Amino acid sequence: MQSNYKIPSEFEVEDGMLMRYYGYDEVVEIPEGITDIFFEVFSRSTCLTKIIIPGSITDVTPLEFEGCNLLTEAVFKEGVVHVGICSFLDCPSLEVINLPKSLKSIGQKAFANCTALKEVRYKGSREDWEKVDKHPEWDIGAGKYILLCDYISN
């Protein structure tokens, strides 16, 4: 991976893929330049409360944050295109999801059983949101949330 910065030591990265995370931070911002996350690196984390995913990761892999009981916020930066199947399944404390306008699809049960969900914040318009390919069960079992869009279509 070519970069002009040093990846912090708690991130083990090989050829752009985050292989392991050794930290215990509550808020984790995955460094820009990482392009993929190895299977279940953050799954069932016991300390993660907020995750920030860079736009260099265009496809969030299945089960990546599944079972993160303390996770309250997920932030996807511009460039993320797809949130995979069951990526945030069973995150009972997840209250806020911040999605970029670049988002094209959300997989089956991506945010299923996120019972505390209150807000889905989307950087595009409501019209753009309607164009996002969302599996019918992307939010099954989620809390009653409101959708907040940044732009109003003309």
Buried (B, 14 or more C-beta within 10 A) or exposed (E): EEEEEEBEEEBBBEEBBBBEBEEEEEEBBBBBBBBBBBEBBBBEBEBBBBBBBBBBBBBBBBBBBBBBBBBBBBBBBEBBBBBBBBBBBBBBBBBBBBBBBBBEBBBBBBBBBBBBBBBBBBBBBBEBBEEBEBBEBBBBBBBEBEEEBEEEEE
